[in-house]
């Protein structure tokens, strides 16, 4: 603003060379101001694009983590039930109880997979 006052029609006591120099300086500063504003706009756009890419990658990681959780939750619950110190649990009195427990654990994971396929959560 100060340089524009010097560049424009102003007091007659300023030398003409100073007025011309102030005018050129004001034009140069205006040009720099426009360039800085353009660079800031481009930086904002780049920052938004990078943020969107990072968010998409985070969503992919969370999706994979959710799938692993869904597959491992039912077997964990089955193993937790068989790990209790209580009487009258199924397969505790049979000689082949351990293989049945493994089959039940794998079956629960496969059931979770089948349900997710039916709901089209995974392809």
N, CA, C and O atoms as CSV, one atom per row, in Angstrom:
chain,resi,resn,atom,element,x,y,z
A,1,UNK,N,N,0.827,-1.177,0.000
A,1,UNK,CA,C,0.000,0.000,0.000
A,1,UNK,C,C,0.881,1.254,0.000
A,1,UNK,O,O,0.598,2.226,-0.701
A,2,UNK,N,N,1.929,1.214,0.780
A,2,UNK,CA,C,2.826,2.356,0.867
A,2,UNK,C,C,3.472,2.638,-0.485
A,2,UNK,O,O,3.573,3.788,-0.912
A,3,UNK,N,N,3.916,1.548,-1.163
A,3,UNK,CA,C,4.574,1.727,-2.448
A,3,UNK,C,C,3.591,2.198,-3.515
A,3,UNK,O,O,3.972,2.942,-4.419
A,4,UNK,N,N,2.345,1.778,-3.421
A,4,UNK,CA,C,1.344,2.232,-4.387
A,4,UNK,C,C,1.103,3.737,-4.241
A,4,UNK,O,O,0.887,4.436,-5.230
A,5,UNK,N,N,1.141,4.217,-3.027
A,5,UNK,CA,C,0.969,5.661,-2.825
A,5,UNK,C,C,2.112,6.431,-3.475
A,5,UNK,O,O,1.921,7.498,-4.058
A,6,UNK,N,N,3.309,5.856,-3.356
A,6,UNK,CA,C,4.458,6.515,-3.969
A,6,UNK,C,C,4.396,6.423,-5.477
A,6,UNK,O,O,4.818,7.347,-6.173
A,7,UNK,N,N,3.861,5.295,-6.007
A,7,UNK,CA,C,3.858,5.103,-7.458
A,7,UNK,C,C,2.781,5.947,-8.135
A,7,UNK,O,O,2.976,6.439,-9.246
A,8,UNK,N,N,1.667,6.108,-7.472
A,8,UNK,CA,C,0.552,6.829,-8.079
A,8,UNK,C,C,0.753,8.321,-7.983
A,8,UNK,O,O,1.786,8.813,-7.529
A,9,UNK,N,N,-0.269,9.022,-8.427
A,9,UNK,CA,C,-0.170,10.482,-8.330
A,9,UNK,C,C,-0.116,10.882,-6.866
A,9,UNK,O,O,-1.065,10.652,-6.116
A,10,UNK,N,N,0.938,11.451,-6.484
A,10,UNK,CA,C,1.114,11.787,-5.084
A,10,UNK,C,C,1.666,13.171,-4.924
A,10,UNK,O,O,1.551,14.012,-5.816
A,11,UNK,N,N,2.262,13.403,-3.794
A,11,UNK,CA,C,2.823,14.729,-3.534
A,11,UNK,C,C,3.888,15.072,-4.566
A,11,UNK,O,O,4.639,14.210,-5.021
A,12,UNK,N,N,3.931,16.284,-4.905
A,12,UNK,CA,C,4.873,16.727,-5.949
A,12,UNK,C,C,6.288,16.876,-5.409
A,12,UNK,O,O,7.213,17.113,-6.187
A,13,UNK,N,N,6.484,16.745,-4.106
A,13,UNK,CA,C,7.828,16.936,-3.578
A,13,UNK,C,C,8.691,15.684,-3.717
A,13,UNK,O,O,9.889,15.731,-3.436
A,14,UNK,N,N,8.083,14.527,-4.160
A,14,UNK,CA,C,8.879,13.321,-4.392
A,14,UNK,C,C,9.555,13.418,-5.749
A,14,UNK,O,O,8.921,13.817,-6.727
A,15,UNK,N,N,10.818,13.064,-5.823
A,15,UNK,CA,C,11.495,13.082,-7.127
A,15,UNK,C,C,10.871,12.046,-8.054
A,15,UNK,O,O,10.358,11.027,-7.591
A,16,UNK,N,N,10.912,12.293,-9.325
A,16,UNK,CA,C,10.278,11.393,-10.299
A,16,UNK,C,C,10.974,10.036,-10.325
A,16,UNK,O,O,10.314,9.017,-10.529
A,17,UNK,N,N,12.291,9.997,-10.122
A,17,UNK,CA,C,13.010,8.722,-10.125
A,17,UNK,C,C,12.559,7.851,-8.957
A,17,UNK,O,O,12.449,6.632,-9.097
A,18,UNK,N,N,12.296,8.472,-7.804
A,18,UNK,CA,C,11.833,7.710,-6.650
A,18,UNK,C,C,10.430,7.179,-6.902
A,18,UNK,O,O,10.109,6.054,-6.518
A,19,UNK,N,N,9.601,7.981,-7.542
A,19,UNK,CA,C,8.243,7.544,-7.877
A,19,UNK,C,C,8.255,6.382,-8.857
A,19,UNK,O,O,7.479,5.438,-8.716
A,20,UNK,N,N,9.145,6.451,-9.863
A,20,UNK,CA,C,9.246,5.361,-10.831
A,20,UNK,C,C,9.754,4.093,-10.160
A,20,UNK,O,O,9.245,3.001,-10.414
A,21,UNK,N,N,10.751,4.241,-9.310
A,21,UNK,CA,C,11.299,3.070,-8.607
A,21,UNK,C,C,10.244,2.461,-7.684
A,21,UNK,O,O,10.128,1.240,-7.579
A,22,UNK,N,N,9.488,3.315,-7.024
A,22,UNK,CA,C,8.428,2.813,-6.142
A,22,UNK,C,C,7.357,2.104,-6.963
A,22,UNK,O,O,6.802,1.100,-6.516
A,23,UNK,N,N,7.062,2.608,-8.148
A,23,UNK,CA,C,6.074,1.970,-9.022
A,23,UNK,C,C,6.530,0.589,-9.468
A,23,UNK,O,O,5.766,-0.376,-9.428
A,24,UNK,N,N,7.801,0.507,-9.898
A,24,UNK,CA,C,8.339,-0.797,-10.309
A,24,UNK,C,C,8.368,-1.769,-9.138
A,24,UNK,O,O,8.053,-2.950,-9.291
A,25,UNK,N,N,8.746,-1.268,-7.974
A,25,UNK,CA,C,8.789,-2.122,-6.787
A,25,UNK,C,C,7.385,-2.582,-6.401
A,25,UNK,O,O,7.203,-3.733,-6.006
A,26,UNK,N,N,6.410,-1.716,-6.508
A,26,UNK,CA,C,5.029,-2.088,-6.194
A,26,UNK,C,C,4.520,-3.145,-7.169
A,26,UNK,O,O,3.837,-4.086,-6.764
A,27,UNK,N,N,4.853,-2.992,-8.463
A,27,UNK,CA,C,4.445,-4.000,-9.441
A,27,UNK,C,C,5.110,-5.341,-9.160
A,27,UNK,O,O,4.471,-6.391,-9.233
A,28,UNK,N,N,6.376,-5.295,-8.844
A,28,UNK,CA,C,7.111,-6.539,-8.537
A,28,UNK,C,C,6.533,-7.215,-7.296
A,28,UNK,O,O,6.362,-8.434,-7.270
A,29,UNK,N,N,6.235,-6.427,-6.278
A,29,UNK,CA,C,5.656,-7.006,-5.061
A,29,UNK,C,C,4.266,-7.571,-5.311
A,29,UNK,O,O,3.909,-8.606,-4.747
A,30,UNK,N,N,3.474,-6.905,-6.151
A,30,UNK,CA,C,2.157,-7.446,-6.518
A,30,UNK,C,C,2.308,-8.772,-7.248
A,30,UNK,O,O,1.576,-9.725,-6.981
A,31,UNK,N,N,3.273,-8.826,-8.179
A,31,UNK,CA,C,3.525,-10.076,-8.899
A,31,UNK,C,C,3.937,-11.196,-7.958
A,31,UNK,O,O,3.467,-12.327,-8.078
A,32,UNK,N,N,4.826,-10.869,-7.012
A,32,UNK,CA,C,5.254,-11.868,-6.027
A,32,UNK,C,C,4.097,-12.318,-5.147
A,32,UNK,O,O,3.992,-13.491,-4.789
A,33,UNK,N,N,3.231,-11.371,-4.802
A,33,UNK,CA,C,2.071,-11.724,-3.986
A,33,UNK,C,C,1.163,-12.705,-4.725
A,33,UNK,O,O,0.671,-13.662,-4.127
A,34,UNK,N,N,0.938,-12.476,-6.011
A,34,UNK,CA,C,0.106,-13.380,-6.809
A,34,UNK,C,C,0.769,-14.751,-6.938
A,34,UNK,O,O,0.098,-15.779,-6.851
A,35,UNK,N,N,2.088,-14.766,-7.146
A,35,UNK,CA,C,2.800,-16.043,-7.245
A,35,UNK,C,C,2.728,-16.823,-5.938
A,35,UNK,O,O,2.527,-18.038,-5.948
A,36,UNK,N,N,2.888,-16.137,-4.822
A,36,UNK,CA,C,2.814,-16.803,-3.521
A,36,UNK,C,C,1.416,-17.361,-3.281
A,36,UNK,O,O,1.270,-18.462,-2.749
A,37,UNK,N,N,0.400,-16.619,-3.664
A,37,UNK,CA,C,-0.979,-17.108,-3.508
A,37,UNK,C,C,-1.211,-18.343,-4.374
A,37,UNK,O,O,-1.865,-19.290,-3.936
A,38,UNK,N,N,-0.680,-18.342,-5.600
A,38,UNK,CA,C,-0.827,-19.505,-6.484
A,38,UNK,C,C,-0.095,-20.711,-5.911
A,38,UNK,O,O,-0.607,-21.829,-5.967
A,39,UNK,N,N,1.091,-20.496,-5.364
A,39,UNK,CA,C,1.862,-21.589,-4.764
A,39,UNK,C,C,1.133,-22.143,-3.539
A,39,UNK,O,O,1.111,-23.356,-3.329
A,40,UNK,N,N,0.545,-21.276,-2.742
A,40,UNK,CA,C,-0.224,-21.741,-1.581
A,40,UNK,C,C,-1.422,-22.576,-2.014
A,40,UNK,O,O,-1.729,-23.587,-1.382
A,41,UNK,N,N,-2.101,-22.170,-3.081
A,41,UNK,CA,C,-3.238,-22.948,-3.582
A,41,UNK,C,C,-2.792,-24.325,-4.059
A,41,UNK,O,O,-3.436,-25.331,-3.762
A,42,UNK,N,N,-1.691,-24.362,-4.797
A,42,UNK,CA,C,-1.175,-25.652,-5.256
A,42,UNK,C,C,-0.749,-26.517,-4.084
A,42,UNK,O,O,-0.984,-27.726,-4.095
A,43,UNK,N,N,-0.128,-25.925,-3.073
A,43,UNK,CA,C,0.290,-26.686,-1.891
A,43,UNK,C,C,-0.920,-27.257,-1.167
A,43,UNK,O,O,-0.878,-28.395,-0.697
A,44,UNK,N,N,-2.001,-26.483,-1.068
A,44,UNK,CA,C,-3.225,-26.994,-0.437
A,44,UNK,C,C,-3.799,-28.164,-1.214
A,44,UNK,O,O,-4.215,-29.163,-0.628
A,45,UNK,N,N,-3.822,-28.039,-2.534
A,45,UNK,CA,C,-4.330,-29.137,-3.365
A,45,UNK,C,C,-3.478,-30.390,-3.204
A,45,UNK,O,O,-4.009,-31.495,-3.090
A,46,UNK,N,N,-2.174,-30.221,-3.196
A,46,UNK,CA,C,-1.284,-31.375,-3.006
A,46,UNK,C,C,-1.472,-31.993,-1.628
A,46,UNK,O,O,-1.475,-33.216,-1.484
A,47,UNK,N,N,-1.626,-31.155,-0.628
A,47,UNK,CA,C,-1.835,-31.662,0.728
A,47,UNK,C,C,-3.153,-32.432,0.812
A,47,UNK,O,O,-3.216,-33.479,1.457
A,48,UNK,N,N,-4.186,-31.935,0.179
A,48,UNK,CA,C,-5.469,-32.641,0.167
A,48,UNK,C,C,-5.348,-33.973,-0.552
A,48,UNK,O,O,-5.906,-34.974,-0.103
A,49,UNK,N,N,-4.625,-33.992,-1.664
A,49,UNK,CA,C,-4.453,-35.234,-2.415
A,49,UNK,C,C,-3.661,-36.260,-1.614
A,49,UNK,O,O,-4.018,-37.438,-1.584
A,50,UNK,N,N,-2.602,-35.821,-0.974
A,50,UNK,CA,C,-1.803,-36.732,-0.148
A,50,UNK,C,C,-2.631,-37.243,1.030
A,50,UNK,O,O,-2.560,-38.422,1.378
A,51,UNK,N,N,-3.405,-36.366,1.635
A,51,UNK,CA,C,-4.277,-36.792,2.737
A,51,UNK,C,C,-5.292,-37.828,2.292
A,51,UNK,O,O,-5.577,-38.776,3.024
A,52,UNK,N,N,-5.841,-37.653,1.093
A,52,UNK,CA,C,-6.809,-38.624,0.570
A,52,UNK,C,C,-6.141,-39.968,0.303
A,52,UNK,O,O,-6.731,-41.014,0.573
A,53,UNK,N,N,-4.924,-39.952,-0.223
A,53,UNK,CA,C,-4.208,-41.210,-0.467
A,53,UNK,C,C,-3.876,-41.917,0.833
A,53,UNK,O,O,-3.993,-43.140,0.919
A,54,UNK,N,N,-3.466,-41.172,1.840
A,54,UNK,CA,C,-3.146,-41.776,3.136
A,54,UNK,C,C,-4.409,-42.340,3.773
A,54,UNK,O,O,-4.374,-43.415,4.371
A,55,UNK,N,N,-5.519,-41.627,3.651
A,55,UNK,CA,C,-6.784,-42.129,4.208
A,55,UNK,C,C,-7.223,-43.401,3.506
A,55,UNK,O,O,-7.718,-44.323,4.155
A,56,UNK,N,N,-7.051,-43.467,2.186
A,56,UNK,CA,C,-7.415,-44.678,1.446
A,56,UNK,C,C,-6.545,-45.855,1.865
A,56,UNK,O,O,-7.040,-46.971,2.021
A,57,UNK,N,N,-5.261,-45.612,2.047
A,57,UNK,CA,C,-4.367,-46.684,2.486
A,57,UNK,C,C,-4.718,-47.144,3.899
A,57,UNK,O,O,-4.700,-48.341,4.186
A,58,UNK,N,N,-5.031,-46.215,4.764
A,58,UNK,CA,C,-5.437,-46.563,6.133
A,58,UNK,C,C,-6.722,-47.383,6.107
A,58,UNK,O,O,-6.860,-48.345,6.864
A,59,UNK,N,N,-7.660,-47.012,5.245
A,59,UNK,CA,C,-8.900,-47.779,5.129
A,59,UNK,C,C,-8.642,-49.197,4.651
A,59,UNK,O,O,-9.289,-50.133,5.121
A,60,UNK,N,N,-7.700,-49.373,3.718
A,60,UNK,CA,C,-7.363,-50.724,3.259
A,60,UNK,C,C,-6.770,-51.546,4.392
A,60,UNK,O,O,-7.091,-52.725,4.540
A,61,UNK,N,N,-5.904,-50.929,5.193
A,61,UNK,CA,C,-5.299,-51.651,6.323
A,61,UNK,C,C,-6.358,-52.019,7.363
A,61,UNK,O,O,-6.352,-53.129,7.896
A,62,UNK,N,N,-7.252,-51.098,7.644
A,62,UNK,CA,C,-8.311,-51.390,8.612
A,62,UNK,C,C,-9.249,-52.471,8.101
A,62,UNK,O,O,-9.736,-53.284,8.886
A,63,UNK,N,N,-9.511,-52.493,6.799
A,63,UNK,CA,C,-10.356,-53.528,6.217
A,63,UNK,C,C,-9.694,-54.900,6.390
A,63,UNK,O,O,-10.351,-55.864,6.781
A,64,UNK,N,N,-8.400,-54.981,6.100
A,64,UNK,CA,C,-7.681,-56.253,6.273
A,64,UNK,C,C,-7.681,-56.676,7.739
A,64,UNK,O,O,-7.873,-57.853,8.044
A,65,UNK,N,N,-7.472,-55.743,8.630
A,65,UNK,CA,C,-7.487,-56.054,10.058
A,65,UNK,C,C,-8.860,-56.542,10.501
A,65,UNK,O,O,-8.964,-57.451,11.324
A,66,UNK,N,N,-9.902,-55.943,9.960
A,66,UNK,CA,C,-11.264,-56.372,10.291
A,66,UNK,C,C,-11.528,-57.792,9.800
A,66,UNK,O,O,-12.159,-58.589,10.495
A,67,UNK,N,N,-11.041,-58.103,8.595
A,67,UNK,CA,C,-11.219,-59.464,8.083
A,67,UNK,C,C,-10.505,-60.489,8.950
A,67,UNK,O,O,-11.057,-61.548,9.250
A,68,UNK,N,N,-9.280,-60.176,9.351
A,68,UNK,CA,C,-8.536,-61.094,10.223
A,68,UNK,C,C,-9.267,-61.267,11.545
A,68,UNK,O,O,-9.331,-62.372,12.084
A,69,UNK,N,N,-9.808,-60.197,12.060
A,69,UNK,CA,C,-10.553,-60.269,13.320
A,69,UNK,C,C,-11.787,-61.148,13.171
A,69,UNK,O,O,-12.083,-61.958,14.050
A,70,UNK,N,N,-12.503,-60.995,12.074
A,70,UNK,CA,C,-13.717,-61.793,11.857
A,70,UNK,C,C,-13.370,-63.272,11.734
A,70,UNK,O,O,-14.104,-64.125,12.234
A,71,UNK,N,N,-12.259,-63.583,11.074
A,71,UNK,CA,C,-11.878,-64.987,10.929
A,71,UNK,C,C,-11.392,-65.600,12.232
A,71,UNK,O,O,-11.617,-66.786,12.472
A,72,UNK,N,N,-10.740,-64.833,13.065
A,72,UNK,CA,C,-10.149,-65.396,14.272
A,72,UNK,C,C,-11.039,-65.308,15.504
A,72,UNK,O,O,-10.769,-65.985,16.496
A,73,UNK,N,N,-12.075,-64.508,15.471
A,73,UNK,CA,C,-12.936,-64.380,16.645
A,73,UNK,C,C,-13.691,-65.667,16.985
A,73,UNK,O,O,-13.665,-66.074,18.147
A,74,UNK,N,N,-14.359,-66.327,16.041
A,74,UNK,CA,C,-15.061,-67.565,16.418
A,74,UNK,C,C,-14.139,-68.663,16.955
A,74,UNK,O,O,-14.473,-69.273,17.971
A,75,UNK,N,N,-12.977,-68.948,16.314
A,75,UNK,CA,C,-12.105,-69.955,16.907
A,75,UNK,C,C,-11.600,-69.565,18.298
A,75,UNK,O,O,-11.400,-70.427,19.154
A,76,UNK,N,N,-11.399,-68.285,18.515
A,76,UNK,CA,C,-10.957,-67.833,19.839
A,76,UNK,C,C,-12.038,-68.101,20.883
A,76,UNK,O,O,-11.742,-68.530,21.998
A,77,UNK,N,N,-13.281,-67.848,20.516
A,77,UNK,CA,C,-14.380,-68.126,21.449
A,77,UNK,C,C,-14.489,-69.620,21.746
A,77,UNK,O,O,-14.711,-70.008,22.893
A,78,UNK,N,N,-14.334,-70.464,20.718
A,78,UNK,CA,C,-14.385,-71.918,20.934
A,78,UNK,C,C,-13.241,-72.353,21.836
A,78,UNK,O,O,-13.443,-73.123,22.775
A,79,UNK,N,N,-12.042,-71.862,21.553
A,79,UNK,CA,C,-10.887,-72.217,22.390
A,79,UNK,C,C,-11.078,-71.713,23.816
A,79,UNK,O,O,-10.664,-72.378,24.766
A,80,UNK,N,N,-11.695,-70.557,23.977
A,80,UNK,CA,C,-11.955,-70.039,25.317
A,80,UNK,C,C,-12.928,-70.904,26.086
A,80,UNK,O,O,-12.763,-71.107,27.289
A,81,UNK,N,N,-13.938,-71.415,25.410
A,81,UNK,CA,C,-14.898,-72.294,26.082
A,81,UNK,C,C,-14.218,-73.583,26.515
A,81,UNK,O,O,-14.430,-74.047,27.636
A,82,UNK,N,N,-13.404,-74.165,25.642
A,82,UNK,CA,C,-12.720,-75.409,26.007
A,82,UNK,C,C,-11.607,-75.182,27.017
A,82,UNK,O,O,-11.154,-76.137,27.648
A,83,UNK,N,N,-11.162,-73.972,27.186
A,83,UNK,CA,C,-10.115,-73.689,28.158
A,83,UNK,C,C,-10.635,-73.452,29.564
A,83,UNK,O,O,-9.844,-73.282,30.491
A,84,UNK,N,N,-11.955,-73.438,29.740
A,84,UNK,CA,C,-12.516,-73.209,31.072
A,84,UNK,C,C,-12.308,-74.432,31.961
A,84,UNK,O,O,-12.331,-75.568,31.487
A,85,UNK,N,N,-12.110,-74.193,33.222
A,85,UNK,CA,C,-11.971,-75.278,34.195
A,85,UNK,C,C,-13.318,-75.581,34.820
A,85,UNK,O,O,-13.553,-75.308,35.997
A,86,UNK,N,N,-14.192,-76.148,34.014
A,86,UNK,CA,C,-15.507,-76.549,34.511
A,86,UNK,C,C,-15.740,-78.002,34.113
A,86,UNK,O,O,-15.073,-78.526,33.221
A,87,UNK,N,N,-16.654,-78.622,34.758
A,87,UNK,CA,C,-16.986,-80.008,34.429
A,87,UNK,C,C,-18.068,-80.044,33.376
A,87,UNK,O,O,-18.726,-79.038,33.109
A,88,UNK,N,N,-18.248,-81.190,32.789
A,88,UNK,CA,C,-19.284,-81.475,31.806
A,88,UNK,C,C,-19.142,-80.692,30.508
A,88,UNK,O,O,-20.142,-80.411,29.847
A,89,UNK,N,N,-17.920,-80.336,30.134
A,89,UNK,CA,C,-17.704,-79.745,28.810
A,89,UNK,C,C,-17.770,-80.857,27.773
A,89,UNK,O,O,-17.387,-81.990,28.063
A,90,UNK,N,N,-18.252,-80.553,26.563
A,90,UNK,CA,C,-18.284,-81.597,25.539
A,90,UNK,C,C,-16.881,-82.044,25.145
A,90,UNK,O,O,-15.942,-81.248,25.159
A,91,UNK,N,N,-16.743,-83.309,24.798
A,91,UNK,CA,C,-15.509,-83.936,24.321
A,91,UNK,C,C,-14.438,-84.090,25.393
A,91,UNK,O,O,-13.320,-84.474,25.051
A,92,UNK,N,N,-14.703,-83.818,26.657
A,92,UNK,CA,C,-13.677,-83.966,27.690
A,92,UNK,C,C,-13.546,-85.413,28.148
A,92,UNK,O,O,-12.483,-85.810,28.627
A,93,UNK,N,N,-14.566,-86.179,28.016
A,93,UNK,CA,C,-14.521,-87.567,28.472
A,93,UNK,C,C,-14.146,-88.526,27.340
A,93,UNK,O,O,-13.777,-89.668,27.611
A,94,UNK,N,N,-14.232,-88.093,26.087
A,94,UNK,CA,C,-13.916,-88.946,24.938
A,94,UNK,C,C,-12.419,-88.949,24.676
A,94,UNK,O,O,-11.721,-87.980,24.974
A,95,UNK,N,N,-11.942,-90.040,24.121
A,95,UNK,CA,C,-10.520,-90.131,23.776
A,95,UNK,C,C,-10.197,-89.259,22.560
A,95,UNK,O,O,-9.078,-88.759,22.445
A,96,UNK,N,N,-11.139,-89.074,21.671
A,96,UNK,CA,C,-10.907,-88.269,20.470
A,96,UNK,C,C,-11.462,-86.867,20.595
A,96,UNK,O,O,-11.904,-86.290,19.601
A,97,UNK,N,N,-11.451,-86.311,21.776
A,97,UNK,CA,C,-12.017,-84.972,21.989
A,97,UNK,C,C,-11.207,-83.856,21.356
A,97,UNK,O,O,-11.772,-82.870,20.882
A,98,UNK,N,N,-9.883,-84.000,21.344
A,98,UNK,CA,C,-9.041,-82.938,20.784
A,98,UNK,C,C,-9.274,-82.756,19.287
A,98,UNK,O,O,-9.443,-81.622,18.838
A,99,UNK,N,N,-9.287,-83.831,18.499
A,99,UNK,CA,C,-9.572,-83.621,17.070
A,99,UNK,C,C,-10.947,-82.993,16.835
A,99,UNK,O,O,-11.102,-82.174,15.929
A,100,UNK,N,N,-11.931,-83.359,17.627
A,100,UNK,CA,C,-13.257,-82.751,17.480
A,100,UNK,C,C,-13.211,-81.250,17.809
A,100,UNK,O,O,-13.869,-80.444,17.152
A,101,UNK,N,N,-12.450,-80.898,18.802
A,101,UNK,CA,C,-12.317,-79.477,19.150
A,101,UNK,C,C,-11.644,-78.702,18.015
A,101,UNK,O,O,-12.037,-77.573,17.717
A,102,UNK,N,N,-10.626,-79.307,17.378
A,102,UNK,CA,C,-9.959,-78.665,16.246
A,102,UNK,C,C,-10.939,-78.505,15.084
A,102,UNK,O,O,-10.992,-77.451,14.451
A,103,UNK,N,N,-11.715,-79.561,14.807
A,103,UNK,CA,C,-12.705,-79.496,13.733
A,103,UNK,C,C,-13.732,-78.407,14.034
A,103,UNK,O,O,-14.112,-77.655,13.137
A,104,UNK,N,N,-14.179,-78.314,15.262
A,104,UNK,CA,C,-15.149,-77.288,15.645
A,104,UNK,C,C,-14.558,-75.891,15.487
A,104,UNK,O,O,-15.247,-74.972,15.044
A,105,UNK,N,N,-13.299,-75.727,15.842
A,105,UNK,CA,C,-12.634,-74.429,15.702
A,105,UNK,C,C,-12.509,-74.038,14.227
A,105,UNK,O,O,-12.841,-72.913,13.852
A,106,UNK,N,N,-12.031,-74.962,13.392
A,106,UNK,CA,C,-11.907,-74.671,11.955
A,106,UNK,C,C,-13.283,-74.475,11.321
A,106,UNK,O,O,-13.447,-73.634,10.437
A,107,UNK,N,N,-14.261,-75.244,11.769
A,107,UNK,CA,C,-15.617,-75.088,11.251
A,107,UNK,C,C,-16.197,-73.721,11.558
A,107,UNK,O,O,-16.892,-73.134,10.729
A,108,UNK,N,N,-15.910,-73.212,12.752
A,108,UNK,CA,C,-16.424,-71.877,13.082
A,108,UNK,C,C,-15.772,-70.803,12.212
A,108,UNK,O,O,-16.432,-69.839,11.823
A,109,UNK,N,N,-14.483,-70.961,11.902
A,109,UNK,CA,C,-13.819,-70.001,11.011
A,109,UNK,C,C,-14.397,-70.095,9.598
A,109,UNK,O,O,-14.628,-69.072,8.952
A,110,UNK,N,N,-14.630,-71.313,9.121
A,110,UNK,CA,C,-15.221,-71.482,7.790
A,110,UNK,C,C,-16.651,-70.947,7.739
A,110,UNK,O,O,-17.069,-70.382,6.729
A,111,UNK,N,N,-17.389,-71.122,8.816
A,111,UNK,CA,C,-18.744,-70.570,8.873
A,111,UNK,C,C,-18.702,-69.043,8.790
A,111,UNK,O,O,-19.517,-68.437,8.095
A,112,UNK,N,N,-17.761,-68.423,9.494
A,112,UNK,CA,C,-17.620,-66.964,9.429
A,112,UNK,C,C,-17.259,-66.535,8.004
A,112,UNK,O,O,-17.759,-65.523,7.512
A,113,UNK,N,N,-16.395,-67.301,7.347
A,113,UNK,CA,C,-16.030,-67.004,5.963
A,113,UNK,C,C,-17.239,-67.127,5.040
A,113,UNK,O,O,-17.457,-66.272,4.182
A,114,UNK,N,N,-18.027,-68.194,5.216
A,114,UNK,CA,C,-19.208,-68.396,4.374
A,114,UNK,C,C,-20.235,-67.281,4.569
A,114,UNK,O,O,-20.834,-66.810,3.602
A,115,UNK,N,N,-20.436,-66.866,5.795
A,115,UNK,CA,C,-21.379,-65.784,6.060
A,115,UNK,C,C,-20.895,-64.485,5.413
A,115,UNK,O,O,-21.696,-63.735,4.854
A,116,UNK,N,N,-19.618,-64.224,5.485
A,116,UNK,CA,C,-19.073,-63.010,4.878
A,116,UNK,C,C,-19.186,-63.064,3.352
A,116,UNK,O,O,-19.412,-62.038,2.711
A,117,UNK,N,N,-19.030,-64.250,2.771
A,117,UNK,CA,C,-19.200,-64.391,1.326
A,117,UNK,C,C,-20.654,-64.169,0.927
A,117,UNK,O,O,-20.934,-63.540,-0.093
A,118,UNK,N,N,-21.575,-64.687,1.732
A,118,UNK,CA,C,-22.999,-64.530,1.427
A,118,UNK,C,C,-23.423,-63.062,1.531
A,118,UNK,O,O,-24.248,-62.589,0.749
A,119,UNK,N,N,-22.862,-62.362,2.484
A,119,UNK,CA,C,-23.177,-60.945,2.660
A,119,UNK,C,C,-22.385,-60.061,1.702
A,119,UNK,O,O,-22.546,-58.841,1.698
A,120,UNK,N,N,-21.531,-60.679,0.892
A,120,UNK,CA,C,-20.679,-59.987,-0.079
A,120,UNK,C,C,-19.744,-58.975,0.583
A,120,UNK,O,O,-19.460,-57.916,0.023
A,121,UNK,N,N,-19.276,-59.313,1.767
A,121,UNK,CA,C,-18.289,-58.464,2.424
A,121,UNK,C,C,-16.926,-58.693,1.778
A,121,UNK,O,O,-16.134,-57.764,1.611
A,122,UNK,N,N,-16.670,-59.957,1.416
A,122,UNK,CA,C,-15.424,-60.274,0.696
A,122,UNK,C,C,-15.796,-60.897,-0.640
A,122,UNK,O,O,-16.895,-61.428,-0.801
A,123,UNK,N,N,-14.890,-60.831,-1.584
A,123,UNK,CA,C,-15.169,-61.345,-2.923
A,123,UNK,C,C,-14.550,-62.691,-3.103
A,123,UNK,O,O,-14.675,-63.290,-4.171
